[in-house]
Amino acid sequence: GAVVSQHPSWVICKSGTSVKIECRSLDFQATTMFWYRQFPKQSLMLMATSNEGSKATYEQGVEKDKFLINHASLTLSTLTVTSAHPEDSSFYICSAGGREDTGELFFGEGSRLTVL
Amino acid sequence: GEDVEQSLFLSVREGDSSVINCTYTDSSSTYLYWYKQEPGAGLQLLTYIFSNMDMKQDQRLTVLLNKKDKHLSLRIADTQTGDSAIYFCADNPPGYALNFGKGTSLLVTP
């Protein structure tokens, strides 16, 4: 079964509104979570590293004021797309934890954001 | 991360073998991965290979690794229509998140 859960799986919003996406680790604690963004037919691009109890580390070119990340507990990280615009429409995927023996990371199911 | 390169599209007939190729750049990755993504879905780990191995076989999947050339391939034997998806290879620089290729769309025709 899934060990990382994302919510919502799909959200449609009007331009100018803010949308919050949750990433939860199930049955384990995650001090670090990663947020990826995937445009249609493109690869996953790392947006930021979410660190529990401290500020997120953003990749170059990602606006931290646009994509607010909060990692307030060891099982929850949230990504808030503020004042969303159509160009923010994308598939957002988080990952957390992993297996120490293989290094496999666990991914959420993804959240599809459509901004009208 | 640095670029991980893959061919973008591959079409095969049902029952044939599929080979998806990937070149990576980070020689310090301990593991290299293949992920599968079906339409509208998240990522599913398909298989992985430890960096000191040349080959790994897992049922219909065979992974070949050439560390000298930094070349990774995924062979799917007896490809089925259900194998149609996007396949991503990824390396894993130490202390960094996975670095994905752009993905190869595999289309399996009857």
Backbone of each chain as ProteinMPNN parsed JSONL, in Angstrom:
{"seq_chain_A": "GAVVSQHPSWVICKSGTSVKIECRSLDFQATTMFWYRQFPKQSLMLMATSNEGSKATYEQGVEKDKFLINHASLTLSTLTVTSAHPEDSSFYICSAGGREDTGELFFGEGSRLTVL", "coords_chain_A": {"N_chain_A": [[0.826, -1.205, 0.0], [0.209, 2.388, -0.272], [2.735, 4.539, 0.943], [3.19, 7.143, 1.063], [1.094, 9.837, 0.942], [-0.87, 12.022, -1.009], [-2.85, 14.978, -1.141], [-5.134, 17.363, -2.45], [-5.98, 14.99, -5.077], [-6.678, 16.034, -7.471], [-7.253, 19.304, -8.465], [-9.157, 22.092, -9.381], [-9.009, 25.481, -9.997], [-9.764, 29.012, -9.806], [-8.091, 31.651, -11.5], [-5.816, 33.568, -9.614], [-6.492, 32.702, -7.108], [-5.447, 30.839, -4.166], [-3.907, 27.697, -3.647], [-3.663, 24.79, -1.72], [-1.606, 22.0, -1.287], [-1.269, 18.853, 0.143], [1.155, 16.688, 1.583], [1.641, 13.636, 2.961], [3.387, 11.49, 5.12], [2.954, 8.125, 5.738], [2.782, 6.118, 8.528], [5.468, 6.5, 9.04], [8.154, 8.709, 9.942], [9.197, 11.7, 8.455], [11.835, 13.686, 8.002], [12.685, 15.072, 5.9], [11.263, 16.082, 2.879], [10.516, 15.992, -0.583], [9.559, 18.162, -3.214], [8.22, 17.923, -6.415], [7.694, 19.032, -9.776], [5.778, 18.522, -12.655], [5.465, 19.134, -15.977], [3.185, 18.732, -18.757], [4.015, 15.867, -20.611], [6.66, 16.054, -19.951], [9.677, 15.857, -17.96], [10.142, 15.175, -14.421], [10.709, 17.885, -12.372], [12.727, 18.966, -9.822], [11.503, 20.995, -7.313], [11.786, 21.946, -4.688], [13.293, 21.296, -1.506], [11.881, 20.143, 1.35], [12.187, 20.811, 4.707], [11.769, 19.582, 7.922], [10.713, 21.69, 10.444], [12.3, 23.796, 9.679], [13.301, 26.234, 7.189], [12.354, 25.75, 3.772], [14.398, 24.509, 1.097], [14.937, 25.925, -1.924], [15.02, 25.202, -5.421], [17.008, 26.564, -8.059], [15.478, 29.197, -9.783], [12.91, 28.722, -8.922], [10.201, 30.309, -7.494], [10.122, 31.318, -4.249], [8.226, 32.774, -2.883], [6.015, 32.352, -4.302], [5.534, 29.647, -4.297], [4.805, 28.326, -1.52], [6.175, 26.515, 1.099], [5.548, 24.435, 3.795], [6.648, 22.635, 6.489], [5.57, 21.435, 8.951], [5.317, 19.326, 10.683], [6.524, 16.011, 11.423], [5.267, 14.33, 9.702], [3.941, 15.666, 7.749], [3.971, 17.766, 4.979], [3.296, 20.788, 3.334], [2.401, 22.312, 0.249], [1.805, 25.398, -0.988], [0.353, 27.009, -3.587], [0.456, 30.187, -4.411], [-1.723, 32.843, -5.371], [-2.547, 31.712, -7.896], [-1.929, 31.108, -11.368], [-2.787, 30.401, -14.818], [-0.421, 29.349, -15.963], [0.686, 27.987, -13.888], [-0.522, 25.624, -13.828], [-0.152, 22.223, -13.525], [1.404, 19.061, -12.749], [1.933, 18.027, -9.573], [4.221, 16.437, -7.502], [5.118, 14.759, -4.55], [7.806, 13.463, -2.564], [8.949, 11.247, -0.03], [10.943, 9.929, 2.575], [12.276, 6.583, 2.421], [13.803, 3.467, 1.449], [16.41, 2.155, 3.283], [18.081, 0.147, 2.446], [17.99, 0.011, -0.332], [17.834, 2.577, -1.149], [15.595, 3.474, -2.359], [13.152, 5.889, -2.969], [10.024, 7.035, -1.703], [7.09, 7.879, -3.376], [4.385, 10.223, -3.583], [0.978, 10.071, -4.828], [0.59, 12.113, -6.54], [-0.601, 15.398, -7.466], [-2.878, 16.999, -9.419], [-3.024, 20.138, -10.743], [-5.168, 22.485, -12.061], [-5.509, 25.585, -13.392], [-7.844, 27.98, -14.063]], "CA_chain_A": [[0.0, 0.0, 0.0], [0.932, 3.651, -0.373], [3.362, 4.991, 2.175], [3.155, 8.594, 0.99], [-0.221, 10.2, 0.434], [-1.056, 13.413, -1.381], [-4.24, 15.408, -1.213], [-6.05, 16.546, -3.254], [-5.382, 14.375, -6.258], [-6.957, 16.923, -8.601], [-7.933, 20.526, -8.061], [-9.366, 23.12, -10.394], [-9.254, 26.73, -9.293], [-9.767, 30.222, -10.628], [-6.865, 32.433, -11.478], [-5.747, 34.509, -8.503], [-6.715, 32.036, -5.817], [-4.332, 30.041, -3.651], [-4.237, 26.27, -3.521], [-2.747, 24.065, -0.838], [-1.468, 20.559, -1.54], [-0.67, 18.186, 1.301], [1.928, 15.45, 1.399], [1.741, 12.981, 4.262], [4.052, 10.189, 5.227], [2.097, 7.219, 6.504], [3.486, 5.124, 9.337], [6.874, 6.786, 9.301], [8.434, 10.131, 10.077], [10.046, 12.192, 7.375], [12.398, 15.003, 8.279], [12.882, 15.71, 4.603], [10.366, 15.711, 1.783], [10.859, 16.681, -1.825], [8.446, 18.528, -4.079], [8.535, 17.943, -7.836], [6.666, 19.55, -10.667], [5.865, 17.871, -13.954], [4.64, 19.675, -17.037], [2.753, 17.65, -19.647], [4.996, 15.204, -21.456], [8.015, 16.425, -19.568], [10.187, 15.13, -16.802], [9.894, 15.769, -13.119], [11.722, 18.844, -11.993], [12.732, 19.219, -8.388], [11.205, 22.384, -6.989], [12.314, 22.342, -3.383], [13.462, 20.302, -0.447], [11.159, 20.588, 2.526], [12.877, 20.353, 5.912], [10.925, 19.717, 9.098], [11.124, 22.663, 11.447], [13.137, 24.882, 9.149], [12.865, 26.73, 5.878], [12.593, 24.877, 2.627], [15.478, 24.867, 0.18], [14.341, 26.0, -3.25], [15.913, 25.085, -6.565], [17.172, 27.805, -8.811], [14.382, 29.513, -10.691], [11.609, 28.498, -8.286], [9.894, 31.457, -6.644], [9.734, 30.861, -2.917], [7.014, 33.477, -2.446], [4.939, 31.809, -5.114], [5.321, 28.263, -3.86], [5.106, 28.309, -0.097], [6.284, 25.167, 1.644], [5.536, 24.36, 5.248], [6.879, 21.253, 6.95], [5.365, 21.718, 10.365], [5.425, 18.117, 11.507], [7.338, 14.961, 10.803], [4.487, 13.516, 8.774], [3.161, 16.497, 6.844], [4.507, 18.94, 4.304], [2.288, 21.379, 2.451], [2.838, 23.218, -0.809], [0.728, 26.332, -1.322], [0.571, 27.814, -4.789], [-0.235, 31.445, -4.106], [-2.181, 33.626, -6.518], [-2.279, 30.797, -9.011], [-2.228, 31.522, -12.737], [-2.843, 29.231, -15.703], [0.898, 28.753, -16.199], [1.015, 27.137, -12.742], [-1.181, 24.323, -14.027], [0.905, 21.219, -13.615], [1.263, 17.889, -11.886], [2.885, 18.201, -8.472], [4.453, 15.157, -6.823], [6.047, 14.83, -3.429], [8.407, 12.197, -2.141], [9.395, 11.271, 1.359], [11.458, 8.673, 3.102], [12.805, 5.62, 1.489], [14.388, 2.262, 2.022], [17.839, 2.338, 3.499], [18.867, -0.878, 1.764], [18.058, 0.254, -1.774], [17.79, 4.006, -1.46], [14.336, 3.805, -3.028], [12.325, 6.927, -2.369], [8.595, 6.798, -1.833], [6.428, 9.007, -3.999], [2.94, 10.348, -3.487], [0.244, 9.768, -6.061], [0.565, 13.304, -7.374], [-1.761, 16.302, -7.425], [-2.993, 17.734, -10.684], [-3.59, 21.47, -10.562], [-5.618, 23.178, -13.266], [-5.904, 26.947, -13.061], [-8.631, 28.507, -15.177]], "C_chain_A": [[0.856, 1.249, 0.0], [1.533, 4.013, 0.971], [3.457, 6.505, 2.215], [1.836, 8.968, 0.311], [-0.278, 11.685, 0.131], [-2.54, 13.732, -1.451], [-4.291, 16.887, -1.536], [-5.338, 15.921, -4.442], [-5.611, 15.248, -7.489], [-7.702, 18.154, -8.077], [-7.993, 21.485, -9.237], [-9.689, 24.407, -9.66], [-9.252, 27.889, -10.268], [-8.436, 30.942, -10.477], [-6.914, 33.44, -10.332], [-5.967, 33.902, -7.14], [-5.482, 31.254, -5.419], [-4.788, 28.612, -3.416], [-3.187, 25.595, -2.643], [-2.784, 22.585, -1.155], [-0.735, 19.951, -0.355], [0.073, 16.927, 0.905], [2.135, 14.852, 2.783], [2.522, 11.687, 4.168], [3.218, 9.327, 6.173], [2.978, 6.221, 7.252], [4.985, 5.355, 9.452], [7.06, 8.297, 9.355], [9.43, 10.556, 9.004], [10.554, 13.579, 7.714], [12.609, 15.786, 6.987], [11.863, 15.179, 3.601], [10.762, 16.531, 0.57], [9.585, 16.987, -2.606], [8.937, 18.633, -5.519], [7.355, 18.533, -8.604], [6.868, 18.89, -12.024], [4.91, 18.542, -14.914], [4.264, 18.538, -17.989], [3.866, 17.147, -20.553], [6.427, 15.632, -21.148], [8.419, 15.687, -18.302], [9.793, 15.822, -15.505], [11.051, 16.688, -12.779], [11.616, 19.102, -10.503], [12.491, 20.701, -8.148], [11.918, 22.811, -5.713], [12.441, 21.137, -2.484], [12.829, 20.876, 0.809], [11.8, 19.984, 3.773], [12.003, 20.62, 7.135], [11.517, 20.719, 10.07], [12.035, 23.763, 10.946], [12.65, 25.266, 7.755], [13.195, 25.726, 4.784], [13.76, 25.409, 1.801], [14.939, 24.802, -1.238], [15.414, 25.84, -4.327], [15.952, 26.419, -7.305], [16.005, 28.006, -9.76], [13.007, 29.287, -10.104], [11.349, 29.642, -7.315], [9.385, 31.006, -5.282], [8.477, 31.556, -2.412], [5.785, 32.981, -3.196], [4.541, 30.42, -4.629], [5.778, 28.15, -2.402], [5.104, 26.874, 0.423], [6.376, 25.242, 3.153], [5.665, 22.906, 5.67], [6.806, 21.284, 8.468], [5.47, 20.494, 11.26], [6.206, 17.06, 10.745], [6.567, 14.1, 9.822], [3.744, 14.348, 7.742], [3.981, 17.654, 6.291], [3.415, 19.475, 3.395], [2.955, 22.314, 1.459], [1.645, 24.099, -1.141], [1.145, 27.13, -2.541], [-0.231, 29.095, -4.592], [-0.571, 32.204, -5.389], [-1.927, 32.864, -7.822], [-2.704, 31.402, -10.348], [-2.206, 30.291, -13.638], [-1.482, 28.571, -15.946], [1.385, 27.901, -15.028], [0.347, 25.767, -12.848], [-0.12, 23.268, -14.295], [0.538, 20.038, -12.732], [2.338, 18.007, -10.816], [2.998, 16.881, -7.713], [5.425, 15.375, -5.669], [6.673, 13.459, -3.199], [8.947, 12.356, -0.73], [9.952, 9.914, 1.716], [12.003, 7.774, 2.029], [13.363, 4.422, 2.218], [15.893, 2.46, 2.135], [18.654, 1.328, 2.709], [19.018, -0.582, 0.278], [18.126, 1.728, -2.121], [16.513, 4.426, -2.156], [13.598, 4.887, -2.257], [10.859, 6.603, -2.601], [7.938, 8.059, -2.379], [4.945, 9.011, -3.675], [2.3, 10.091, -4.832], [0.195, 10.963, -7.009], [-0.717, 14.1, -7.233], [-1.775, 17.11, -8.709], [-3.699, 19.059, -10.414], [-3.933, 22.055, -11.914], [-6.123, 24.553, -12.848], [-6.608, 27.548, -14.274], [-8.407, 30.016, -15.358]], "O_chain_A": [[2.063, 1.194, 0.237], [0.909, 3.816, 2.013], [3.762, 7.091, 3.254], [1.515, 8.466, -0.766], [0.202, 12.508, 0.91], [-3.367, 12.88, -1.775], [-3.53, 17.641, -0.93], [-4.211, 16.296, -4.765], [-4.829, 15.206, -8.439], [-8.672, 18.03, -7.33], [-7.026, 21.665, -9.977], [-10.558, 24.42, -8.788], [-8.798, 27.767, -11.406], [-7.761, 30.842, -9.453], [-7.938, 34.087, -10.11], [-5.659, 34.523, -6.123], [-4.583, 31.033, -6.23], [-5.931, 28.366, -3.031], [-1.986, 25.806, -2.808], [-3.854, 21.989, -1.276], [0.289, 20.468, 0.092], [-0.339, 16.2, 0.001], [2.727, 15.478, 3.662], [2.333, 10.893, 3.246], [2.834, 9.757, 7.261], [3.824, 5.559, 6.65], [5.704, 4.474, 9.923], [6.223, 9.059, 8.872], [10.383, 9.839, 8.7], [9.787, 14.542, 7.714], [12.697, 17.014, 6.996], [11.639, 13.972, 3.501], [11.285, 17.638, 0.699], [8.657, 16.179, -2.653], [9.915, 19.32, -5.816], [6.21, 18.532, -8.152], [7.998, 18.723, -12.481], [3.696, 18.531, -14.708], [4.935, 17.506, -18.027], [4.571, 17.936, -21.184], [7.299, 15.569, -22.015], [7.619, 14.997, -17.67], [9.197, 16.899, -15.501], [12.218, 16.313, -12.886], [10.542, 19.416, -9.989], [13.183, 21.553, -8.704], [12.554, 23.863, -5.648], [11.79, 20.109, -2.674], [13.195, 21.957, 1.27], [11.936, 18.764, 3.871], [11.553, 21.745, 7.354], [12.677, 20.608, 10.468], [12.495, 24.587, 11.736], [11.704, 24.682, 7.227], [14.165, 24.972, 4.861], [14.061, 26.602, 1.814], [14.529, 23.737, -1.701], [16.553, 26.279, -4.167], [15.062, 27.26, -7.187], [15.598, 27.079, -10.46], [12.013, 29.635, -10.741], [12.158, 29.917, -6.429], [8.33, 30.379, -5.186], [7.74, 30.993, -1.602], [4.653, 33.18, -2.756], [3.36, 30.079, -4.566], [6.949, 27.917, -2.103], [4.153, 26.122, 0.211], [7.167, 26.001, 3.714], [4.88, 22.054, 5.252], [7.812, 21.176, 9.168], [5.689, 20.619, 12.465], [6.502, 17.218, 9.561], [7.147, 13.229, 9.175], [2.992, 13.799, 6.937], [4.6, 18.415, 7.035], [2.693, 18.706, 2.76], [3.925, 23.004, 1.77], [0.59, 23.599, -1.532], [2.155, 27.833, -2.53], [-1.462, 29.073, -4.607], [0.194, 32.204, -6.353], [-1.2, 33.315, -8.707], [-3.706, 32.112, -10.438], [-1.665, 29.252, -13.258], [-1.41, 27.354, -16.116], [2.375, 27.18, -15.151], [0.62, 24.867, -12.054], [0.708, 23.419, -15.192], [-0.496, 20.027, -12.065], [3.526, 18.078, -11.132], [1.991, 16.286, -7.331], [6.423, 16.084, -5.802], [6.123, 12.433, -3.598], [9.342, 13.442, -0.305], [9.493, 8.883, 1.222], [12.165, 8.17, 0.875], [13.389, 4.374, 3.448], [16.552, 2.883, 1.186], [19.794, 1.609, 2.337], [20.054, -0.885, -0.313], [18.439, 2.091, -3.255], [16.351, 5.594, -2.508], [13.443, 4.802, -1.039], [10.506, 5.964, -3.593], [8.198, 9.165, -1.904], [4.324, 7.96, -3.511], [2.982, 9.916, -5.842], [-0.206, 10.82, -8.165], [-1.776, 13.556, -6.923], [-0.817, 17.809, -9.039], [-4.825, 19.089, -9.919], [-3.088, 22.115, -12.808], [-7.052, 24.667, -12.048], [-6.044, 27.618, -15.366], [-8.994, 30.624, -16.254]]}, "seq_chain_B": "GEDVEQSLFLSVREGDSSVINCTYTDSSSTYLYWYKQEPGAGLQLLTYIFSNMDMKQDQRLTVLLNKKDKHLSLRIADTQTGDSAIYFCADNPPGYALNFGKGTSLLVTP", "coords_chain_B": {"N_chain_B": [[20.394, 19.135, -10.569], [22.578, 17.316, -12.807], [22.156, 16.634, -16.364], [20.103, 13.899, -17.284], [19.774, 11.74, -19.871], [17.408, 10.564, -22.215], [15.874, 8.673, -24.846], [12.944, 9.867, -26.504], [10.667, 8.557, -27.411], [9.217, 5.375, -28.096], [8.086, 2.709, -30.008], [6.614, -0.446, -30.068], [5.67, -3.771, -31.128], [3.183, -5.844, -29.661], [4.37, -8.481, -27.685], [6.951, -8.372, -28.656], [10.343, -7.465, -27.723], [11.25, -4.668, -25.716], [13.555, -2.025, -25.604], [14.831, 0.407, -23.645], [16.852, 3.18, -23.493], [19.324, 5.011, -21.596], [21.374, 7.702, -20.608], [23.468, 8.813, -18.055], [24.904, 11.229, -15.78], [26.035, 11.465, -13.265], [28.514, 10.021, -11.617], [28.75, 9.195, -9.041], [26.481, 8.118, -8.042], [24.863, 5.748, -6.06], [22.824, 4.006, -6.535], [20.821, 3.284, -9.399], [17.847, 4.03, -11.108], [14.729, 2.841, -12.463], [11.673, 4.184, -13.269], [8.137, 3.952, -13.673], [5.446, 5.56, -15.247], [2.096, 5.754, -15.514], [-0.625, 7.046, -17.522], [-1.77, 10.074, -16.137], [-1.115, 9.3, -13.59], [0.854, 8.734, -10.583], [4.326, 8.101, -9.823], [5.821, 4.924, -10.244], [8.041, 2.74, -8.841], [9.969, 0.745, -10.83], [12.232, -0.893, -11.146], [15.595, -1.22, -9.909], [19.161, -0.733, -9.887], [22.163, -1.617, -8.358], [25.128, 0.256, -8.197], [27.497, -1.152, -8.546], [26.948, -3.309, -10.02], [26.571, -5.097, -13.132], [24.425, -6.114, -14.425], [20.965, -6.738, -13.944], [18.304, -8.899, -13.397], [14.827, -9.15, -13.399], [12.165, -10.835, -13.453], [10.332, -10.068, -16.251], [11.933, -7.976, -16.772], [15.08, -6.585, -17.59], [17.951, -5.046, -16.549], [20.67, -3.275, -17.701], [23.897, -2.102, -16.99], [26.415, 0.108, -17.791], [29.033, 1.322, -16.46], [31.321, 2.635, -17.208], [30.689, 3.982, -19.563], [28.562, 5.315, -18.583], [25.952, 4.433, -19.058], [22.712, 3.233, -19.11], [20.297, 0.713, -19.424], [16.983, -0.51, -20.054], [15.353, -3.449, -20.505], [12.423, -4.858, -21.665], [10.929, -7.838, -21.769], [8.767, -9.706, -23.961], [6.732, -7.707, -24.414], [3.772, -6.147, -23.317], [0.469, -4.728, -23.918], [-0.286, -3.417, -21.648], [2.062, -2.445, -20.747], [2.456, -0.04, -21.862], [3.429, 3.178, -21.292], [5.096, 5.914, -19.625], [8.526, 5.881, -19.176], [10.946, 6.515, -16.809], [14.346, 7.096, -16.263], [16.606, 7.443, -13.538], [19.187, 9.016, -11.69], [21.003, 9.245, -8.588], [22.456, 11.434, -6.978], [24.638, 11.632, -4.18], [23.193, 12.785, -1.203], [21.31, 14.275, -2.458], [18.198, 14.888, -4.142], [16.401, 12.591, -6.284], [17.429, 12.565, -9.683], [15.9, 13.042, -12.576], [15.486, 11.674, -15.885], [14.046, 12.832, -19.017], [12.089, 11.122, -19.713], [10.784, 8.3, -21.446], [8.394, 7.621, -23.765], [6.582, 4.773, -24.113], [4.944, 2.928, -26.484], [2.834, 0.317, -27.033], [1.729, -1.716, -29.497], [-1.025, -3.683, -30.703]], "CA_chain_B": [[21.232, 18.028, -10.978], [22.981, 17.339, -14.206], [21.171, 16.03, -17.247], [19.958, 12.48, -17.563], [19.226, 11.769, -21.219], [16.688, 9.39, -22.702], [15.114, 8.865, -26.075], [11.631, 10.343, -26.089], [9.526, 7.743, -27.831], [9.511, 4.042, -28.607], [6.887, 1.948, -30.321], [6.899, -1.854, -30.355], [4.497, -4.625, -31.231], [2.935, -6.731, -28.529], [5.134, -9.721, -27.759], [8.354, -8.063, -28.922], [11.096, -6.89, -26.605], [11.474, -3.22, -25.757], [14.789, -1.595, -24.945], [14.854, 1.846, -23.396], [18.22, 3.559, -23.129], [19.483, 6.209, -20.767], [22.731, 8.054, -20.19], [23.449, 9.651, -16.872], [26.167, 11.963, -15.652], [26.605, 11.455, -11.929], [29.184, 8.735, -11.406], [28.778, 8.845, -7.617], [25.205, 7.524, -7.647], [24.986, 4.385, -5.568], [21.782, 3.246, -7.216], [20.182, 3.884, -10.571], [16.459, 3.59, -11.016], [13.751, 2.973, -13.539], [10.318, 4.412, -12.799], [7.081, 3.883, -14.68], [4.332, 6.459, -14.978], [0.953, 5.559, -16.399], [-1.298, 8.341, -17.742], [-2.464, 10.697, -15.025], [-0.798, 8.658, -12.312], [2.15, 9.033, -9.996], [5.449, 7.271, -10.235], [5.93, 3.595, -9.672], [9.377, 2.191, -9.019], [9.935, -0.489, -11.603], [13.39, -1.663, -10.729], [16.781, -0.421, -9.65], [20.38, -1.517, -9.942], [23.257, -1.116, -7.554], [26.109, 0.771, -9.155], [28.63, -2.056, -8.794], [26.449, -4.438, -10.805], [26.482, -4.888, -14.576], [23.136, -6.552, -14.921], [19.991, -7.231, -12.974], [17.116, -9.425, -14.057], [13.675, -9.217, -12.508], [11.061, -11.344, -14.276], [10.466, -9.674, -17.656], [12.791, -6.797, -16.853], [16.535, -6.741, -17.484], [18.646, -3.77, -16.51], [22.108, -3.352, -17.984], [24.602, -0.892, -16.578], [27.791, 0.282, -18.249], [29.495, 2.467, -15.669], [32.368, 3.362, -17.937], [30.027, 4.888, -20.497], [27.411, 5.904, -17.886], [24.811, 4.053, -19.877], [21.76, 2.354, -18.434], [19.201, 0.326, -20.308], [15.907, -1.338, -19.497], [14.76, -4.319, -21.516], [11.178, -5.499, -21.254], [10.668, -8.981, -22.637], [7.358, -10.03, -24.191], [6.031, -6.476, -24.051], [2.314, -6.206, -23.371], [-0.164, -3.408, -24.063], [-0.287, -2.803, -20.328], [3.369, -1.831, -20.483], [2.463, 1.303, -22.441], [3.568, 4.162, -20.219], [6.333, 6.682, -19.725], [9.555, 5.287, -18.332], [11.973, 7.476, -16.418], [15.513, 6.646, -15.516], [17.01, 8.453, -12.554], [20.334, 8.752, -10.843], [20.765, 9.685, -7.215], [23.675, 11.987, -6.389], [24.606, 11.584, -2.72], [22.696, 13.965, -0.522], [20.448, 15.05, -3.342], [17.011, 14.166, -4.577], [16.566, 11.89, -7.556], [17.588, 13.391, -10.871], [15.182, 12.259, -13.577], [15.522, 11.96, -17.309], [12.806, 13.41, -19.529], [11.094, 10.077, -19.879], [10.574, 7.673, -22.751], [7.018, 7.128, -23.942], [6.536, 3.463, -24.758], [3.637, 2.584, -27.036], [2.789, -1.082, -27.434], [0.59, -1.904, -30.405], [-1.438, -5.098, -30.81]], "C_chain_B": [[21.613, 18.124, -12.438], [22.027, 16.509, -15.039], [21.272, 14.516, -17.282], [19.207, 12.411, -18.882], [18.555, 10.458, -21.575], [16.106, 9.703, -24.068], [13.668, 9.123, -25.679], [10.492, 9.38, -26.377], [9.985, 6.416, -28.396], [8.193, 3.333, -28.849], [7.28, 0.522, -30.674], [5.579, -2.6, -30.492], [4.387, -5.52, -30.001], [3.698, -8.037, -28.72], [6.607, -9.509, -28.063], [9.035, -7.598, -27.642], [11.235, -5.39, -26.818], [12.786, -2.93, -25.051], [14.774, -0.078, -24.847], [16.232, 2.203, -22.856], [18.277, 4.881, -22.384], [20.975, 6.457, -20.551], [22.636, 9.021, -19.03], [24.813, 10.286, -16.702], [26.815, 11.824, -14.286], [27.209, 10.087, -11.598], [29.184, 8.309, -9.935], [27.454, 8.255, -7.133], [25.406, 6.087, -7.205], [23.99, 3.461, -6.25], [21.304, 4.025, -8.427], [18.811, 3.232, -10.706], [15.734, 3.681, -12.356], [12.369, 3.101, -12.894], [9.356, 4.355, -13.977], [5.972, 4.84, -14.277], [3.241, 6.208, -16.007], [0.191, 6.873, -16.495], [-2.038, 8.834, -16.511], [-2.129, 10.146, -13.664], [0.563, 9.108, -11.802], [3.214, 8.08, -10.498], [5.439, 5.936, -9.515], [7.348, 3.099, -9.907], [9.276, 0.849, -9.708], [11.053, -1.422, -11.155], [14.546, -0.715, -10.469], [17.987, -1.336, -9.773], [21.44, -0.834, -9.096], [24.409, -0.791, -8.492], [27.304, -0.156, -9.4], [28.201, -3.323, -9.537], [26.434, -4.079, -12.279], [25.087, -5.191, -15.102], [22.25, -6.966, -13.748], [18.766, -7.692, -13.73], [16.012, -9.588, -13.026], [12.47, -9.558, -13.35], [11.25, -10.882, -15.721], [11.43, -8.512, -17.86], [14.259, -7.162, -16.722], [17.149, -5.354, -17.53], [20.121, -4.028, -16.779], [22.747, -2.024, -17.634], [26.037, -0.929, -17.081], [28.32, 1.537, -17.558], [30.529, 3.299, -16.41], [31.756, 4.398, -18.863], [28.852, 5.619, -19.85], [26.142, 5.67, -18.69], [23.998, 3.0, -19.147], [20.686, 1.968, -19.436], [18.216, -0.564, -19.565], [15.323, -2.143, -20.641], [13.517, -4.962, -20.925], [10.911, -6.616, -22.25], [9.169, -9.185, -22.793], [6.472, -8.844, -23.802], [4.53, -6.613, -24.281], [1.731, -4.804, -23.496], [-0.217, -2.676, -22.722], [1.043, -2.188, -19.944], [3.462, -0.433, -21.077], [2.43, 2.331, -21.321], [4.788, 5.018, -20.529], [7.321, 6.099, -18.725], [10.651, 6.318, -18.073], [13.158, 6.747, -15.813], [15.933, 7.788, -14.598], [18.302, 8.036, -11.891], [20.119, 9.469, -9.512], [22.06, 10.192, -6.611], [23.596, 11.981, -4.873], [24.126, 12.883, -2.108], [21.746, 14.803, -1.363], [19.243, 14.204, -3.701], [17.296, 13.451, -5.893], [16.616, 12.889, -8.709], [17.031, 12.598, -12.042], [15.546, 12.654, -14.997], [14.169, 12.483, -17.758], [11.731, 12.374, -19.776], [10.996, 9.587, -21.306], [9.153, 7.15, -22.801], [7.062, 5.821, -24.703], [5.107, 3.185, -25.202], [3.701, 1.153, -27.542], [1.536, -1.287, -28.266], [0.26, -3.382, -30.549], [-0.873, -5.756, -32.074]], "O_chain_B": [[21.047, 18.906, -13.201], [21.196, 15.774, -14.507], [22.358, 13.937, -17.307], [18.114, 12.965, -19.001], [19.066, 9.379, -21.276], [15.874, 10.865, -24.403], [13.215, 8.651, -24.636], [9.476, 9.379, -25.682], [11.003, 6.334, -29.083], [7.296, 3.352, -28.006], [8.179, 0.306, -31.487], [4.528, -2.141, -30.045], [5.39, -5.895, -29.393], [3.669, -8.626, -29.801], [7.43, -10.373, -27.761], [8.389, -7.368, -26.62], [11.324, -4.91, -27.948], [13.088, -3.525, -24.017], [14.71, 0.623, -25.857], [16.712, 1.608, -21.891], [17.407, 5.742, -22.522], [21.741, 5.518, -20.337], [21.814, 9.938, -19.035], [25.766, 9.928, -17.394], [28.02, 12.04, -14.151], [26.488, 9.125, -11.334], [29.575, 7.186, -9.617], [27.313, 7.927, -5.955], [26.048, 5.301, -7.901], [24.275, 2.291, -6.507], [21.375, 5.253, -8.471], [18.644, 2.039, -10.451], [16.076, 4.472, -13.234], [11.953, 2.262, -12.095], [9.711, 4.665, -15.114], [5.603, 4.919, -13.105], [3.43, 6.42, -17.204], [0.346, 7.734, -15.629], [-2.833, 8.107, -15.915], [-2.786, 10.483, -12.679], [1.319, 9.776, -12.507], [3.017, 7.353, -11.471], [5.095, 5.841, -8.337], [7.807, 3.043, -11.048], [8.593, -0.062, -9.241], [10.825, -2.588, -10.83], [14.464, 0.472, -10.784], [17.855, -2.56, -9.764], [21.584, 0.388, -9.126], [24.631, -1.498, -9.475], [28.045, 0.038, -10.364], [28.97, -4.275, -9.669], [26.302, -2.91, -12.643], [24.631, -4.608, -16.085], [22.716, -7.464, -12.723], [18.247, -6.982, -14.591], [16.234, -10.098, -11.927], [11.821, -8.67, -13.903], [12.231, -11.265, -16.359], [11.708, -8.116, -18.992], [14.639, -7.949, -15.855], [16.89, -4.582, -18.453], [20.737, -4.894, -16.157], [22.211, -0.959, -17.941], [26.775, -1.88, -16.826], [28.088, 2.659, -18.009], [30.596, 4.517, -16.25], [32.225, 5.533, -18.949], [28.213, 6.451, -20.493], [25.371, 6.591, -18.959], [24.531, 2.013, -18.639], [20.22, 2.805, -20.209], [18.554, -1.258, -18.607], [14.855, -1.582, -21.632], [13.55, -5.532, -19.835], [10.692, -6.363, -23.435], [8.392, -8.881, -21.887], [5.577, -8.97, -22.966], [4.085, -7.128, -25.307], [2.407, -3.813, -23.217], [-0.195, -1.446, -22.682], [1.144, -1.489, -18.935], [4.431, 0.285, -20.83], [1.509, 2.345, -20.503], [5.427, 4.859, -21.569], [6.979, 5.856, -17.567], [11.203, 6.91, -19.0], [12.993, 5.883, -14.952], [15.643, 8.955, -14.864], [18.503, 6.865, -11.569], [19.152, 10.213, -9.349], [22.701, 9.49, -5.829], [22.542, 12.309, -4.329], [24.605, 13.96, -2.464], [21.422, 15.933, -0.995], [19.258, 12.978, -3.583], [18.322, 13.69, -6.531], [15.935, 13.914, -8.701], [17.617, 11.598, -12.455], [15.871, 13.808, -15.277], [13.24, 12.567, -16.954], [10.577, 12.724, -20.024], [11.11, 10.362, -22.255], [8.755, 6.329, -21.974], [7.541, 5.782, -25.836], [4.178, 3.204, -24.395], [4.534, 0.823, -28.387], [0.421, -1.059, -27.797], [1.151, -4.232, -30.521], [-1.121, -6.937, -32.319]]}, "name": "protein", "num_of_chains": 2, "seq": "GAVVSQHPSWVICKSGTSVKIECRSLDFQATTMFWYRQFPKQSLMLMATSNEGSKATYEQGVEKDKFLINHASLTLSTLTVTSAHPEDSSFYICSAGGREDTGELFFGEGSRLTVLGEDVEQSLFLSVREGDSSVINCTYTDSSSTYLYWYKQEPGAGLQLLTYIFSNMDMKQDQRLTVLLNKKDKHLSLRIADTQTGDSAIYFCADNPPGYALNFGKGTSLLVTP"}
